Every structure is written in C-alpha cells, then in structure tokens.
C-alpha cells in the first residue's frame, strides 16, 4: 500500500509496522514527536490521475486505496531490470 509521497524521484520502501528502537540513553530533543501531514483524501478521478504506471487503485465501498501492482520490493526490482 502506498503510505506517502517522496520528494525525490523513485520509490522509498518503508515498513510501517516496525517501531522505532528505543535505548536507555537519551539525548535532549532527539526523541521529539514526529510531525505528520494529514492524509490526502482522493476522489476516484483524482486517484486515477495521481497513480503511476506501476500502481493500482483499489476501490471498496468504504475506501479508495492506492497500491503497487507488484507488492514485493525484490520482485519489483527484478521486473524493472527486464
């Protein structure tokens, strides 16, 4: 699933289920709360205009989701080399 927009060209692979590793040593201000922009809510037409050639729009009664056609990162790399 697509979870954000990268400012540079290309895709940035992230694992949204992994949590940040915490240590007992803290530096002042290093663990400040991250500021996230609110999610962009697309209509169906906007989602179709926004996606790239390697992405799908999943449409359900409750949600419109953007996702990659090939979900596995390694498989996407193999396909791009062909």
Beta strands, then each sheet from edge to edge (+ up, - down):
strand 1: 55-59
strand 2: 64-68
sheet 1: 1+ 2-
end
